[in-house]
Amino acid sequence: DEPDGTKGSMWDLDQKLDQPMDEEAGRLKNMYREKKFSAILLLRLAFQSLGVVYGDLGTSPLYVFYNTFPHGIDDKQDIIGALSLIIYSLTLIPLLKYVFIVCRANDNGQGGTLALYSLLCRHAKVKTIPNQHRTDEELTTYSRSLFKEHSSFAAKTKRWLEADSFRRHALLLLVLVGTCTVIGDGILTPAISVLSASGGIRVDHPKMSSDVVIVVAVIILVGLFSMQHYGTDRVGWLFAPIVLIWFLVIGGIGIFNIFKYDSSVLKAFSPVYMYRYFRRNKKKGWISLGGIMLSITGTEALFADLAHFPVAAIQLAFTLVVFPCLLLAYSGQAAYLMDNQDHVFDSFYRSIPDRIYWPVFVIATFAAVVASQATISATFSIIKQAHALGCFPRVKVVHTSKRFIGQIYVPDVNWILMVLCIAVTAGFGNQSQIGNAYGTAVGVVMLVTTFLMTLIMLLVWHCHWLLVLLFTFLSLVVEGTYFSALLFKVDQGGWVPLVIAAVFLIIMYTWHYGNLKRYEFEMHSKVSLAWILGLGPSLGLVRVPGIGLVYTELASGVPRIFSHFITNLPALHSVVVFVCVKYLPVYTVPEDERFLVKRIGPKNFHMFRCVARYGYRDLQKKDEEFEKKLFDNVFMFVRLESMMEGCSDSEEYSIYGQQTMQSSNDLTAALPLPNRHQHHDLTTISSVDSIVPAGSPLYANTMTTSSGQGSGGQTEGDELEYLSSCRDAGVVHILGNTVVRARRESNMVKKIAINYVYAFLRKICRENSVMFHVPHESLLNVGQIFYV
């Protein structure tokens, strides 16, 4: 009986779940609560995504009709035709293409052109810097699919891309063009959104000077960029209610205007009116597509901001709130313009009912600020990805949320964006010209995404070539049509994003080119193991107490900086560890798979190599944590090595996949990664560079092993004690302070790129010691010049 004396009465489900129950019921209880928590979390993230992702797309009604008809409206039917184009543009591109197709091409939740490039790098050998090792492909996050039929069209495309370095560089250049244009969006979006919102002041005060509007816009922009350091999580909670109210308000105003002025605008849902619009206006109608395209601006920011929110949250927010409210808003403006054609220049503010004008103006201003947040957050995500892939100079990246690691803030880029945004706002002072520039930027990014999606569908999804052809054809027809119209407006402000993108492209490609040449030089000039062995156990030097961490970009071999160091100094630390910090084309590397440890030379040389691997979303920990984890893995390596004595010699694979046998003293101890089969024998295990998962049985065994006989007369316990004493004596971080110069016989372009542009970027970017959080008292810089 229930407490009220009745039988079978329905209690609250949560109260029932708190009662004692058997194991099966407990499992069901946990499943229910997990689903309930997941649903609540999804709704929360969908709500937050409104404030970060959709502000740009949501404020387009402020300026679309003005930029579509900059010279006024000649025929009422043109309003219905323009509305029809807007409706089908929103349906085909943001809704169908991006929300339901492109967003599925994310790299474990990471979006943007560089995330697509990372996917391609894993499924085809298109990476221009060949620093990947065979063990990188065994990471649990290194997800990729193999071709079942090598004669398929997709397999042939893959081989065609891999066959020529020019094609690989062309693909990278295409990706960087799209990336740089998105950065340009981060400058133009705040300018046009805030300036359009501020222009509402002049509707009620028509005699007000335009300079006042510009000053107000600049003040708002300074406040916006000053708030970025609080992080996307806090900014999202602050902005999300504003954007939600904004969408509900513009949707409500749209319904009001449809019924008050002219409900016949709903005929625009028929595509026939698009055809009639072009037939009536011909070239003029074609050029007006540049204004229509502003209705879908912010769509690329939607994709780039996937790092901040899951795909399901973004899809939910768009389909339930954003899409229907935008359709109502544009339809309402069109209905108002049917009776007030002369008000096209400020149709949004004119269409607001008088009683709520000023409250809506305030909300519109706040919404314009939020619109800027979408592209600013997207720019931060893209810069982080570009830096990890070696395509952007070293900058400070701050992770602003402990719960959502994708939410970041880049201070240096933030202030550069602010200065450029203010310059564009004050320089133009005209939202029409800024709109032309904005449309050009969006058109370029969408075309780049279409080409990359074609490769993703072939190489990653393995779609049938007919389906890929259909997607590419339809996308190019729509986006190519828009882009062709934008070409008529290049001289009317459209040149701005092209110049901005060109500047950032020069910076990013030159940085990548300089890193590539330096890496190639280090690969060809690395020191042979035979030379190291010929020096003897003391390396011909006095071995002083302590551990020297020699940082290098090489994942195999001894770097030239080491020979330069021991040639010019008479002493070397008792233990030497070559540390390679390497970023892989994956979103993250699990902690238990981060380090690869290997011994170089005999045991009495006390030389190791440690490769620390990161994904482009990972945060490199501070020096104390990094050091501790590095030494923990070195000690674990020594324990495992003693257990594997007597196994066959390991093999080392060069960067290019060529198999080379090392001496019997160059051992690699390892354990299988979590996804490997447990029946591997010791020989197989010893041939793989990996680290023991902390929870594995062998980890426990090695922790209890106190001694083991090693070669060279030194036991495992003795070596561990020796390593511990050296660590206590002090750790010195040895970094190469290299100067890269072009050879005398190099052509002029290469000399300018290396000697001036690359040298300047290295001088102004953050030092390696700062990126690695190395304290100055334990830092040693070794200078040398590379001629490439």
Buried (B, 14 or more C-beta within 10 A) or exposed (E): EEEEEEEEEEEEEEEEBEEEEEEEEEEEBEEEEEEEEEEEEBEBBBBBBBBBBBBBBBBBBBBBBBBBBBEEBEEBBBBBBBBBBBBBBBBBBBBEBBBBBBBEBBBBBBBBBBBBBBBBBBBBBBBBBBBBBBBBEBBBBBBEEEBEEEEBBBBBBBEEBEEEEEEBBEBBBBBBBBBBBBBBBBBBBBBBBBBBBBBBBBBEEEEEEEEEBBEBBBEBBEEBBEBBEEBBBBBBBBBBEBBBBBBEBBBBBBBBBBEBBBEEBBEBBEEEBBEBBBEBBEEEBBBBBBBBBBBBBBBBBBBBBBBBBBBEBBBBBBEEBBBBBBBBBBBBBBBBBBEBBEBBBBBBBBBBEEEBBEEBBEBBBBBBBBBBBBBBBBBBBBBBBBBBBBBBBBBEBBBBBEEBBBBBBBBBBBEBBBEBBBEBBBEBBBBBBBBBBBBBBBBBBBBBBBBBBBBBBBBBBBBBBEEBBEBBEBBBEBBBEBBBBBEBBBEBBBBBBBEBBBBBBBBBBBBBBBBBBBBEBBBEEBBEBEEBBEBEBEBEBEBBEBBBBBBBBBBBBBBBBBBBBBEEEEEBBBBBBBBBBBBBBBBBBBEBBBBBBBBBBBBBBBBBBBBBBBBBBBEBBEBEEBBEBBBEBBBBBBBBBBBBEEBEBBBBBBBEEEEEEBEEBBBBBBBBBEEBEEEBEEEBBBBBBBBBBEEBEBBEEBEEBEEBEBBEEBBBBEBBEBBEEBBEBBBBBBBBEBEBBBEEEBEEEBBBBBBEBBBEBBEEBEBBBEBBBBEEEBBBEBEEEBEB
